């Protein structure tokens, strides 16, 4: 029986029988008197704020777990917020006595959460393939440059990330190897591929995937902006002179 399970039993017992002794609670819960005494003292130390009683209940504990996971997922994994900032956030909510809030603990939880998400995604993907749920892909490929270069391949219809992998180069051969492996696993094909005008990506679409290569809008908008920029600059220069 885990720590919080024992705490909930003791909390509920004292809530239902406010004048019960340690011996009586131990008999009702099936726990030893020493465990009841130690855990009841811990509850008294945690009861330092008006909302503290709620975290001792089962509903409060489940909501607390949801809060912690949501913060780690939305701000930690998806937005890259640092563990120190999230630790300060939890401390402001008076949660340091109920969850591990230190930066090192949060980093360990982030690693576990990431591993669980990847594992769950892999299971869902295998189930979808086995049930024949995969259809043709409208693909998009690009490279990201943060700490290291990463190749990204997504399905634009569903938003599903098919490939997100660190690479040392972005040549046609590298793209071919990674995309070929993913498509073979998914047992599907690409209708057309959206990308910038890099020769390797155009070749990937037209030679390997045998589909049209579609330019992305970022570069199209950039070219349009360059076409208008000179005329706008001249008008602005004239206006300032006047």
VMD Tcl script that draws the C-alpha trace (Angstrom):
set ca {
  {0.00 0.00 0.00}
  {1.47 3.34 -1.10}
  {2.06 6.45 0.98}
  {-0.88 8.43 -0.40}
  {-3.26 5.46 -0.17}
  {-2.48 5.14 3.53}
  {-2.83 8.89 4.03}
  {-6.26 8.90 2.36}
  {-7.45 6.04 4.58}
  {-6.33 7.85 7.71}
  {-7.73 11.20 6.55}
  {-11.14 9.69 5.76}
  {-11.20 7.83 9.06}
  {-10.48 10.97 11.08}
  {-13.00 12.94 9.00}
  {-15.77 10.41 9.73}
  {-14.79 9.99 13.39}
  {-13.33 13.31 14.53}
  {-12.73 12.13 18.11}
  {-11.23 8.75 17.22}
  {-7.93 7.80 18.84}
  {-4.82 6.55 17.08}
  {-5.65 3.01 18.22}
  {-9.20 3.20 16.86}
  {-8.09 4.57 13.48}
  {-5.43 1.86 13.25}
  {-8.11 -0.77 13.85}
  {-10.47 0.75 11.27}
  {-7.84 1.09 8.56}
  {-5.88 -2.07 9.26}
  {-2.66 -0.08 9.64}
  {-0.23 -0.20 12.51}
  {-0.48 2.40 15.27}
  {2.99 3.70 14.43}
  {1.99 4.27 10.77}
  {-1.20 6.07 11.80}
  {0.71 8.25 14.25}
  {3.49 9.10 11.78}
  {1.17 9.83 8.86}
  {-1.29 11.87 10.94}
  {1.60 14.05 12.13}
  {2.67 14.51 8.50}
  {-0.89 15.62 7.63}
  {-0.83 18.17 10.44}
  {2.44 19.61 9.10}
  {0.96 19.84 5.60}
  {-2.21 21.55 6.88}
  {-0.77 25.06 6.69}
  {-3.20 26.73 4.28}
  {-6.94 27.05 3.83}
  {-6.99 24.71 0.83}
  {-4.72 22.07 2.37}
  {-7.56 19.74 3.43}
  {-8.64 19.32 -0.21}
  {-5.32 17.82 -1.28}
  {-5.77 15.08 1.32}
  {-8.97 13.83 -0.35}
  {-9.05 11.37 -3.25}
  {-10.64 13.94 -5.58}
  {-8.10 16.56 -4.57}
  {-5.20 14.17 -5.10}
  {-6.42 13.20 -8.58}
  {-6.86 16.88 -9.52}
  {-3.37 17.60 -8.20}
  {-1.90 14.88 -10.41}
  {-3.72 16.32 -13.42}
  {-2.39 19.81 -12.63}
  {1.22 18.64 -12.35}
  {1.11 16.56 -15.55}
  {-0.63 19.37 -17.47}
  {1.99 21.93 -16.43}
  {4.87 19.60 -17.29}
  {3.36 18.68 -20.65}
  {2.09 22.07 -21.85}
  {4.85 24.30 -20.49}
  {7.75 21.90 -20.06}
  {7.61 19.61 -23.09}
  {5.66 21.75 -25.57}
  {6.91 25.25 -24.68}
  {10.37 24.54 -23.25}
  {9.79 26.34 -19.94}
  {12.63 25.60 -17.51}
  {12.30 23.38 -14.44}
  {13.27 26.29 -12.16}
  {10.32 28.37 -13.41}
  {7.84 25.51 -13.02}
  {9.22 24.80 -9.55}
  {8.58 28.42 -8.56}
  {5.04 28.16 -9.97}
  {4.22 25.08 -7.87}
  {5.71 26.74 -4.79}
  {3.47 29.79 -5.29}
  {0.48 27.42 -5.16}
  {1.70 25.96 -1.82}
  {2.19 22.52 -3.39}
  {5.74 21.86 -2.21}
  {4.45 19.70 0.66}
  {2.36 17.49 -1.62}
  {4.44 16.99 -4.77}
  {8.14 17.00 -5.49}
  {8.72 20.54 -6.73}
  {12.49 20.82 -6.87}
  {13.98 21.46 -10.34}
  {15.83 18.14 -10.29}
  {12.64 16.24 -9.43}
  {10.70 18.02 -12.18}
  {13.41 17.20 -14.73}
  {13.16 13.52 -13.77}
  {9.36 13.68 -14.11}
  {9.72 15.34 -17.54}
  {11.95 12.49 -18.71}
  {9.44 9.91 -17.47}
  {6.50 11.76 -19.01}
  {8.26 12.04 -22.37}
  {9.10 8.33 -22.35}
  {5.49 7.41 -21.49}
  {4.11 9.62 -24.29}
  {6.47 8.08 -26.86}
  {5.61 4.58 -25.66}
  {1.86 5.26 -25.82}
  {2.18 6.81 -29.28}
  {4.08 3.76 -30.54}
  {1.34 1.45 -29.22}
  {-1.41 3.51 -30.88}
  {0.54 3.57 -34.14}
  {0.95 -0.22 -34.16}
  {-2.76 -0.67 -33.44}
  {-3.70 1.74 -36.25}
  {-1.47 -0.07 -38.74}
  {-2.84 -3.48 -37.69}
  {-6.42 -2.23 -38.16}
  {-5.64 -0.67 -41.54}
  {-6.40 2.87 -40.40}
  {-3.46 4.52 -42.16}
  {-4.28 6.38 -45.36}
  {-2.32 8.43 -47.91}
  {-0.24 11.22 -46.43}
  {-0.07 14.89 -47.35}
  {3.51 15.34 -46.21}
  {5.65 18.28 -45.18}
  {9.39 18.14 -44.57}
  {11.86 20.63 -43.16}
  {14.89 20.98 -40.89}
  {14.99 22.72 -37.52}
  {18.15 24.25 -36.10}
  {18.11 24.57 -32.32}
  {20.86 22.88 -30.33}
  {21.26 20.34 -33.15}
  {19.86 19.93 -36.64}
  {16.71 17.82 -36.69}
  {14.80 16.42 -39.66}
  {11.01 16.75 -39.36}
  {8.39 14.95 -41.45}
  {4.70 15.47 -40.63}
  {1.28 14.70 -42.08}
  {-0.45 18.04 -42.74}
  {-3.97 16.57 -42.58}
  {-3.73 15.08 -39.09}
  {-0.73 17.02 -37.76}
  {0.89 13.72 -36.80}
  {4.69 13.91 -36.53}
  {5.97 10.99 -38.59}
  {9.66 11.73 -38.12}
  {11.60 13.95 -35.75}
  {15.20 12.85 -35.66}
  {18.62 14.42 -35.17}
  {20.89 14.19 -38.22}
  {24.39 15.31 -39.12}
  {23.44 16.38 -42.66}
  {20.34 17.08 -44.76}
  {21.36 15.52 -48.04}
  {19.00 13.61 -50.29}
  {20.48 10.29 -49.14}
  {19.79 11.07 -45.48}
  {16.22 12.19 -46.18}
  {15.65 9.15 -48.39}
  {16.84 6.72 -45.71}
  {14.71 8.20 -42.89}
  {11.50 8.76 -44.90}
  {11.76 5.36 -46.59}
  {11.91 3.62 -43.20}
  {8.85 5.46 -41.85}
  {6.72 4.87 -44.92}
  {7.62 1.19 -44.92}
  {6.53 0.94 -41.28}
  {3.26 2.79 -41.86}
  {2.57 0.92 -45.13}
  {1.33 4.06 -46.84}
  {2.25 6.55 -49.56}
  {2.54 10.33 -49.98}
  {0.08 12.22 -52.21}
  {2.30 15.31 -52.43}
  {5.12 16.82 -50.43}
  {5.29 20.42 -49.18}
  {8.76 21.87 -48.60}
  {11.08 24.73 -49.36}
  {12.93 24.73 -52.68}
  {15.96 22.78 -51.49}
  {17.11 20.45 -54.27}
  {17.32 17.47 -51.92}
  {13.66 17.87 -50.88}
  {12.42 18.39 -54.44}
  {14.31 15.28 -55.50}
  {12.88 13.37 -52.55}
  {9.34 14.14 -53.71}
  {9.78 13.67 -57.45}
  {12.28 10.79 -57.48}
  {11.66 8.72 -54.36}
  {8.01 9.44 -53.51}
  {6.93 9.98 -57.14}
  {4.58 12.80 -56.15}
  {4.36 16.56 -56.81}
  {6.67 18.84 -54.84}
  {4.69 21.83 -53.52}
  {6.47 25.02 -52.33}
  {5.59 26.14 -48.81}
  {3.94 29.54 -48.26}
  {6.75 30.97 -46.15}
  {9.07 31.35 -49.10}
  {6.23 32.48 -51.37}
  {5.29 35.25 -48.94}
  {8.96 36.17 -48.60}
  {9.27 36.61 -52.37}
  {6.06 38.69 -52.47}
  {7.36 40.90 -49.66}
  {10.63 41.49 -51.50}
  {8.70 42.52 -54.61}
  {6.73 45.18 -52.73}
  {9.47 46.33 -50.38}
  {11.28 48.64 -52.83}
  {8.13 50.55 -53.76}
  {7.07 50.89 -50.11}
  {10.55 52.06 -49.15}
  {10.52 54.78 -51.83}
  {7.13 56.08 -50.70}
  {8.27 56.08 -47.08}
  {11.46 57.94 -47.99}
  {9.46 60.59 -49.90}
  {7.00 60.99 -47.02}
  {9.80 61.48 -44.51}
  {11.49 64.05 -46.75}
  {8.23 66.04 -47.00}
}
mol new
graphics top color blue
foreach p $ca { graphics top sphere $p radius 0.5 }
foreach p [lrange $ca 0 end-1] q [lrange $ca 1 end] { graphics top cylinder $p $q radius 0.2 }
display resetview
